[in-house]
């Protein structure tokens, strides 16, 4: 039995070594853990808010705002996981009509374009977080807003990295082979 590989792992004889594969595996586990923690936290907080409101006519004053922030974090973490497994939204009309080599070139171009868009989002979200830091914006009365918004530039930066690596690795895959996804 061969071990499962993540979407960005390639056959052993490429330019990336075992250290990169270990880092990729650690990142995969961290992303999955983050998704699980956020989702469980959201379910527990929402359930607690419902019980407190319906039975005790009270609730956490910060609960709704934190739930909105957790939705943001869950969305970014989910986007990272989708890009890792290549399950993100992709319209591939040309793939049906192009030969295998042209499909590979097309996908490399799409990966580079996607990385550029994610880099643009990372840059502007970093500017947004910096302005939030400069103006000392607060959330939930006492939490600096930038500390909760930092997921935006980090997440889009990681998606940029992931798509650049994928664009670099695609030419080394065998014809018709796709990066294996972890499921």
Secondary structure as GFF3:
##gff-version 3
##sequence-region A 1 183
A	DSSP	alpha_helix	18	56	.	.	.	ID=ss1
A	DSSP	alpha_helix	63	84	.	.	.	ID=ss2
A	DSSP	three_ten_helix	94	96	.	.	.	ID=ss3
A	DSSP	alpha_helix	100	134	.	.	.	ID=ss4
A	DSSP	beta_strand	138	139	.	.	.	ID=ss5
A	DSSP	beta_strand	143	144	.	.	.	ID=ss6
A	DSSP	alpha_helix	145	149	.	.	.	ID=ss7
A	DSSP	alpha_helix	151	170	.	.	.	ID=ss8
###
